[in-house]
Amino acid sequence: MNEQHSHHQEVLIVTGMSGAGRSTVANALEDLGWYVVDNLPPQMLRPMIELAGRAGDSLPRIAAVMDVRGGKLFADLQEVLETLGEGVNARVLFLEATDSALVRRFEQVRRPHPLQGDGTILDGILEERSRTRELRAFSTLIIDTTDLNIHQLSTKIQESFGHEDQPGLHLTVQSFGFKYGLPSDVDLVADARFLPNPFWVPELRPHTGLDPQVSDYVLGLDGARPFLERYAESLEPVLHGYQQENKRHATIAIGCTGGKHRSVAMAVALAELLRRYDGVAVSVRHRDLGRE
């Protein structure tokens, strides 16, 4: 590969569950200036990367959209990526969604799942989960699209890949409610349920962790600020390690019961502490804020 341009080469494999939003992601990446190849035959992956490497600055960022129908690629993908050479930053984006969400999407478009054969849509989904289990574990970034519409998914892609020319780690601190399930697309999870719940304070119940009265209450609770300080301190070597391993995006989640009070206030405060680290750009997202 041409060493003059190799250090600029960005390769993204977009894959995951059928119906989880690959087409939406492909369109969003194109809008961000990525060169996107959809439904790339698996045997063409290496030639495409070599061609892009020779093209140098004219194709600095390429994305290949692939699915489980590629067959043998998914068994060999990790080995293929590991042998591409030091000049290529190759990553895998895996799109995920719950079984019920995927079934609903296939029913809405009235199309069969590509792997269901003579069975049901759910049969196809379960087979696909089995075939992609190892690939999912190997992926650089996992995005759960269960609760995202196409516009929200596009925004998430813009947040994740819209500033690839800027060095460093793009970190998202996300609040969530445990009663709505653990987020599947995060790297680390913290639990704020050790703090008293403002829900049981009548004057605070209607408000959220974004409101000063709730935030002041939560951060003033015994143990809240010491936890944040020590947790942020413990994350310093982790974030440094992510940067050393060229992990460009990471998500830290912090949860409470409903994702409305404690986790929201704690996520905002944690983000402020993490912004003190060099080379880390921090944004905040509240997954369950607004749910009843």
C-alpha positions in Angstrom: 0.0 0.0 0.0 1.2 3.5 -0.8 2.8 4.7 2.4 2.5 8.3 1.4 -1.3 8.2 1.9 -1.7 5.1 4.1 -1.9 7.1 7.3 -5.0 8.9 5.9 -6.9 5.7 5.0 -10.1 5.2 6.9 -12.1 2.0 6.3 -15.5 1.4 7.9 -17.4 -1.9 7.6 -21.1 -1.2 8.2 -23.0 -4.4 9.1 -25.4 -5.8 11.6 -29.0 -7.1 11.8 -31.2 -6.8 8.7 -33.7 -4.1 9.3 -31.6 -2.3 11.8 -30.8 0.7 9.5 -27.9 0.0 7.2 -29.4 2.0 4.3 -30.0 5.0 6.6 -26.4 4.8 7.9 -25.1 4.5 4.3 -26.9 7.7 3.3 -25.8 9.6 6.3 -22.1 8.6 5.7 -22.4 9.7 2.1 -23.7 13.1 3.3 -20.6 13.4 5.5 -18.3 12.8 2.5 -17.6 9.1 2.9 -17.3 7.0 -0.3 -19.9 4.3 0.4 -20.1 0.9 -1.4 -23.4 -0.9 -0.7 -23.8 -4.7 -0.9 -20.1 -5.2 -1.6 -19.3 -8.8 -2.5 -17.2 -10.2 0.3 -14.4 -11.3 -2.0 -14.0 -7.6 -3.1 -13.2 -6.2 0.3 -9.4 -6.4 0.1 -9.2 -5.2 -3.6 -11.4 -2.3 -2.7 -9.2 -1.3 0.2 -6.1 -1.6 -1.9 -7.6 0.5 -4.6 -8.6 3.2 -2.1 -5.1 3.2 -0.7 -3.6 3.8 -4.1 -6.1 6.6 -4.7 -4.7 8.3 -1.7 -6.4 11.6 -0.7 -9.1 11.2 -3.3 -10.6 8.3 -1.3 -9.6 9.0 2.3 -12.7 7.5 3.9 -14.5 4.5 2.5 -17.4 2.5 4.0 -18.5 -0.9 2.8 -22.0 -2.0 3.7 -22.2 -5.8 4.1 -24.7 -8.2 5.5 -24.9 -11.8 6.7 -25.7 -13.0 3.2 -22.0 -12.5 2.5 -21.5 -15.9 4.1 -17.8 -16.8 4.7 -16.7 -13.2 5.1 -18.2 -13.2 8.6 -16.2 -16.1 9.7 -13.0 -14.6 8.3 -13.6 -10.9 8.7 -11.4 -10.4 11.8 -8.5 -12.2 10.2 -8.9 -10.1 7.0 -8.9 -6.8 8.9 -5.9 -7.8 11.0 -3.8 -8.4 7.8 -4.6 -5.2 6.0 -1.5 -3.4 7.2 -0.5 -0.8 9.7 -1.5 2.1 7.4 -5.2 1.2 7.4 -7.6 2.2 10.2 -10.3 -0.4 9.6 -13.3 -0.5 11.9 -16.6 -2.3 12.1 -19.9 -0.6 12.9 -22.6 -3.1 14.0 -26.3 -2.1 13.9 -28.5 -3.7 16.5 -32.2 -3.7 17.4 -34.5 -5.9 19.5 -36.3 -8.8 18.0 -39.7 -7.1 18.4 -38.5 -4.0 16.7 -37.0 -5.9 13.7 -40.2 -8.0 13.3 -42.3 -4.8 13.3 -40.1 -3.2 10.7 -40.3 -6.3 8.3 -44.0 -6.4 8.8 -44.4 -2.7 7.9 -42.5 -3.1 4.6 -44.1 -6.5 3.9 -40.8 -8.2 3.1 -39.4 -11.5 4.3 -36.3 -11.7 6.4 -33.4 -12.8 4.1 -32.7 -15.9 6.3 -36.2 -17.0 7.2 -36.7 -19.5 4.4 -39.9 -21.4 5.0 -40.0 -20.2 8.6 -41.1 -17.0 10.3 -39.5 -13.5 10.4 -38.4 -14.3 13.9 -36.8 -17.5 12.8 -34.7 -15.5 10.3 -33.8 -13.0 13.0 -32.6 -15.7 15.4 -30.6 -17.4 12.7 -29.0 -14.0 11.8 -28.1 -13.4 15.5 -26.4 -16.8 15.6 -24.3 -16.1 12.5 -23.3 -12.6 13.5 -22.6 -13.2 17.2 -18.8 -13.3 16.9 -18.8 -10.4 14.5 -20.8 -8.3 16.9 -18.3 -9.1 19.7 -15.5 -8.0 17.4 -17.1 -4.7 16.3 -15.6 -1.4 17.1 -18.9 0.4 17.6 -22.4 -1.0 18.2 -25.5 1.2 17.7 -28.9 0.0 19.0 -31.5 1.5 16.7 -34.5 0.1 18.5 -35.8 3.5 19.7 -34.3 5.6 16.9 -36.2 6.8 13.8 -34.3 7.4 10.6 -33.7 11.1 11.5 -32.3 10.2 14.9 -30.1 7.5 13.5 -28.7 9.9 10.9 -28.0 12.4 13.7 -26.2 9.7 15.7 -24.0 8.9 12.7 -23.2 12.5 12.2 -22.2 12.8 15.8 -20.1 9.7 15.6 -18.4 10.2 12.2 -18.9 13.8 11.4 -15.5 15.0 12.9 -13.2 12.2 11.8 -10.6 14.7 10.7 -10.2 15.8 14.3 -7.8 13.7 16.4 -8.7 12.3 19.7 -11.6 10.4 21.3 -15.3 11.4 20.9 -16.9 10.4 24.1 -20.7 10.2 24.8 -22.0 10.2 28.3 -25.5 8.8 28.2 -28.2 8.7 30.9 -30.8 5.9 30.9 -33.4 4.1 33.0 -32.8 0.6 34.1 -36.5 -0.2 33.9 -36.3 0.3 30.2 -33.4 -2.1 29.8 -29.6 -1.8 29.7 -28.3 0.0 26.6 -26.6 -2.4 24.3 -24.4 0.0 22.5 -22.3 1.4 25.3 -18.8 0.6 26.5 -19.1 1.2 30.3 -22.1 1.3 32.6 -22.4 3.0 36.0 -25.3 2.8 38.5 -26.7 6.0 40.2 -29.4 4.1 42.1 -27.3 4.2 45.3 -28.7 7.7 45.7 -32.1 8.6 47.1 -34.7 9.0 44.3 -36.0 12.6 43.8 -39.2 10.9 42.4 -40.3 10.6 46.0 -39.9 14.3 46.7 -43.3 15.8 45.6 -41.9 19.1 44.5 -39.1 17.5 42.4 -41.1 14.7 40.8 -42.4 16.7 37.8 -39.0 18.0 37.0 -35.9 16.4 35.5 -32.2 16.2 36.1 -31.7 19.1 33.7 -33.6 21.4 36.1 -31.5 23.2 38.6 -33.6 22.2 41.6 -33.2 18.5 40.8 -29.6 18.8 39.8 -28.7 20.6 43.0 -30.6 18.1 45.1 -28.9 15.1 43.4 -25.4 16.5 43.5 -25.9 17.6 47.1 -26.7 14.1 48.2 -24.2 12.3 50.4 -21.8 10.4 48.2 -22.8 11.9 44.8 -19.8 14.2 44.2 -17.2 11.8 45.7 -18.5 9.1 43.4 -18.3 11.4 40.3 -14.8 12.5 41.2 -13.4 9.0 41.8 -15.2 7.6 38.8 -13.9 10.3 36.5 -10.4 9.7 37.9 -10.6 6.0 37.3 -11.6 6.6 33.7 -8.5 8.5 32.9 -6.3 5.5 32.1 -9.3 3.9 30.2 -9.7 6.9 28.0 -6.0 7.1 27.4 -6.0 3.4 26.5 -8.8 4.0 24.0 -6.8 6.7 22.3 -3.7 4.5 22.2 -5.7 1.7 20.6 -7.1 4.2 18.1 -10.7 3.8 19.4 -12.3 7.0 18.2 -15.7 6.7 19.8 -16.9 5.5 23.2 -20.0 5.7 25.3 -20.3 5.7 29.0 -23.8 5.2 30.4 -25.1 6.0 33.9 -28.5 4.8 34.9 -31.1 5.2 37.5 -34.6 3.7 37.8 -36.5 5.8 35.2 -33.7 7.8 33.5 -35.3 11.1 34.5 -33.7 12.5 37.6 -30.5 11.0 39.1 -28.9 9.6 36.0 -29.6 12.8 34.0 -28.0 15.1 36.6 -25.1 12.7 37.2 -24.4 12.3 33.4 -24.2 16.1 32.9 -21.9 16.5 35.9 -19.7 13.5 34.8 -19.4 15.0 31.3 -18.0 18.2 32.8 -15.4 16.3 34.7 -14.3 14.3 31.7 -13.9 17.4 29.5 -10.7 18.2 31.6 -8.8 15.4 29.8 -6.8 16.2 26.8 -7.8 14.9 23.4 -11.4 14.0 24.6 -14.4 15.6 23.1 -17.5 15.0 25.3 -21.2 15.1 24.4 -24.2 14.1 26.5 -27.3 12.1 25.5 -30.3 11.3 27.6 -31.9 8.0 26.3 -35.1 7.9 28.3 -35.7 11.5 29.2 -39.3 12.2 28.2 -40.6 8.7 28.7 -43.6 8.4 31.0 
